[in-house]
């Protein structure tokens, strides 16, 4: 749903990098270069970003009665 605050495996804080990552990828920059520039070197943190699907906008449309 939303990006985790920390990496599940190593515990490195990653949530503050998500918006910058999304912005740069939408502008057409290569994902590998963006991850390198943001300082995500461990494969667990990189996998967290590459495998994340942002569904918060879809889930926010529904509300519980």
C-alpha positions as CSV (number, residue, x, y, z in Angstrom):
1,X,0.0,0.0,0.0
2,X,2.5,2.7,1.2
3,X,6.2,2.4,1.2
4,X,7.6,1.0,4.5
5,X,9.5,3.4,6.8
6,X,12.5,1.0,7.0
7,X,13.8,-1.8,4.8
8,X,12.4,-5.1,6.0
9,X,15.8,-6.9,5.8
10,X,18.4,-4.5,7.0
11,X,16.4,-1.8,8.7
12,X,17.8,1.2,6.8
13,X,15.3,4.2,6.6
14,X,14.0,4.4,3.0
15,X,10.6,6.1,3.1
16,X,12.0,9.6,2.8
17,X,13.5,8.6,-0.6
18,X,10.3,7.4,-2.2
19,X,8.9,10.7,-3.5
20,X,12.2,11.6,-5.1
21,X,12.5,8.2,-6.7
22,X,9.0,8.4,-8.2
23,X,9.5,11.9,-9.5
24,X,12.8,11.1,-11.2
25,X,11.5,7.8,-12.8
26,X,8.4,9.6,-14.1
27,X,10.7,12.2,-15.7
28,X,12.3,9.3,-17.7
29,X,15.5,8.7,-15.7
30,X,16.8,5.2,-15.6
31,X,15.8,3.3,-12.4
32,X,19.3,2.0,-11.7
33,X,20.8,5.5,-11.9
34,X,18.2,6.9,-9.6
35,X,18.7,4.2,-7.0
36,X,22.5,4.7,-7.1
37,X,22.1,8.5,-6.7
38,X,19.8,8.0,-3.8
39,X,22.4,5.8,-2.0
40,X,20.4,2.6,-2.1
41,X,23.3,0.1,-2.6
42,X,22.0,-3.0,-0.8
43,X,20.0,-5.4,-2.9
44,X,17.3,-5.7,-0.2
45,X,16.6,-1.9,-0.3
46,X,16.7,-1.8,-4.1
47,X,14.2,-4.8,-4.3
48,X,11.9,-3.0,-1.9
49,X,11.7,0.0,-4.3
50,X,11.6,-2.0,-7.5
51,X,8.9,-4.3,-6.2
52,X,6.7,-1.8,-4.5
53,X,3.3,-1.0,-6.1
54,X,1.7,2.2,-4.9
55,X,-1.9,1.4,-4.3
56,X,-2.8,4.0,-1.7
57,X,-4.8,6.1,-4.2
58,X,-6.9,3.1,-5.2
59,X,-7.5,2.1,-1.6
60,X,-8.4,5.6,-0.5
61,X,-11.4,5.6,-2.8
62,X,-13.1,3.0,-0.7
63,X,-14.4,3.8,2.8
64,X,-15.7,1.5,5.5
65,X,-19.3,2.1,6.5
